Amino acid sequence: MNNPRNANNNVNSKANQGKRPSRAPNTTEKPIEMSPELRKYEKRKAAQRKMVLNNIRRVVIIMAVVIAISATIAFFVISCVNDILAIHVSPKRDVEVSVVITENMGTDDVIDALSDAGVINNAWFCKLAAKIIGYSDEGYIPRTYDFKPSMGLENMLNEIKDKTSDTAKTVTLTFPEGYTVDQIIAMLVENNVCSRENFISAMTATDFSKDFDFLESLTKVESRYMLLEGFLFPDTYEFYIGEDPESVIKKFLGNFDRKWTDSYSELAEARGMTVDQIIKLASIVEKEAVGADMPVVGSILFNRIDANMRLECDSTSIYMRNNLAGLSEEDIAAYDALYDTYSCYSLPVGAICNPGIDAIDAVLNAPDTGYYYFIHDRNNEFHVAKSLSEQEYNIRTYGLAQ
C-alpha cells in the first residue's frame, strides 16, 4: 500500500523539477552604486527643476510688484487729478474747513495753506498744475474761507482771487486816539470785517512778537484783560470784508511799529523804561488829559511814581467799569487789583486804551515839574497842585467838591 506522505513528496518533487532552489536573502549585500553618468543626469534634472521653480517664483514676485506699482500710480494719479477737478470725493472726507489766507500770499503759499487744512492732498502736484494753468501770485484776497475738498483746486483759487465778489469789497475805518480794544472790535464787527470771537482768538493764540519785537517787553500777559491793549495804533485803515483777524491785527501792529522810532527807543531807555511801560503811561495820559495838558500830566505821573505814590487816576477805574460787565465778582476783584491805580502802587498790569502819537510824545518828553496833582474843572479847565492841600483848595474853588 502506498504511503500518502510519500505520494505528496513525489508530487512536490515533480512540481519543483526544473526550478532553481530559493536562496535566503543576504542582509549584508551592498546597494547597487549609481553610475557617474546617471548621477550627472540626476543632478541636471534637479538643477532644472530648481531653476524652473525659481523662475516661477521670480515671475510671481515681478507680477505682484508690477500690480502694486500700477495700483499705487493709479491711486496717486487719481488723487492728483481729484485735487484739481474733485471728480470723486468720499462723503467722509468732504468736510468743510476754514482756510486762512493772509496778505502777500502767493499761489504756492495759498496751496500750502489748502494742503495744511486738508482740502487737497498733493500740494506739489497742485503747484505744478497751477503754474501750467497760469495762476499769478497777485490778487489773493486775505480773509478766512470755508472750503470743502469737493470744490477742487480751481474753484478754490478762483474764489480767493475773484475781485468781483463780495469778499473783495473793502471798508475804510478810522479809530480815534484812546479807543480801547473792545471799541475797536465793536467797529470791526459792525462793518463785517471779522467777528469778536475770531479777533480775540487770534489776538491771544498768535505770537505776534515773532514779527514785532516791541511786544517782547510785555509782562504778565496772562493777567491782562486785553493782551494787545495799547498797541493797536489809532489811525485810518482799509480792511477787506471778512478779512482774516490775524491780518487785521498785523495792520494795527505794523502801524505802531512804524510810529515807534529809534529815537523813541532811546528816550524810553534813558528813562529806564520799556516800550510796554511807556505805553501804559501814555494810555493814562490819553484818557486824563487833552492837548497841551498832556506833557504836564505825564510829568505828574512820573513825579508820583518817583515818590512811591499811588497814581490814583480815575481813568483806570473807569476802564474796568466799562469792560467788566457780566464777569463774576471774583474776576472783577482780580482785575481791579491789577488795573485800579487807587488800589496799587504800581502801573496797571496793562494799558487802558490805545494812545495816539501825542500821548506817547507827552510821556517820552515829559518836562520836569514840581506838580503831584491835577484836576479838570466843570469847564474842562486844567489845574495843577504841588501838595495835597493845594489840590483840596482847587477842588473846593472850582466846584468839584461833593
Buried (B, 14 or more C-beta within 10 A) or exposed (E): EEEEEEEEEEEEEEEEEEEEEEEEEEEEEEEEEEEEEEEEEEEEEEEEEEEEEEEEEEEEEEEEEEEEEEEEEEEEEEEBBBBBEBEEBEEEEEEEBEBBBBBEBEBBBBBBBBBEBEBBBBBEBBBEBBEEEEBEEEEBBBBBBEBBBBBBBBBBBEBBBEEEEEBBBEBEBEBEBBBBBBBBBEBBBEEBBBBEEBBBEBBEEBEBBEEBEBBEBBEEBEBBBBBBBBBBBBBEBEBBBBBBBBBBBBBBBBBBBEEBEEEBBEBBEEBEBBBBBBBBBBBBBBBBBBEEBBBBBBBBBBBBBEEEEBBEBEBBBEBBEEBBEEBEEEEBEBBBEBBBBEBBEEBBBBBBBBBBBBBBBBBBEBEEBEBBBBBBBEEEEBBBBEEEEBBEEBBEEBEEEE
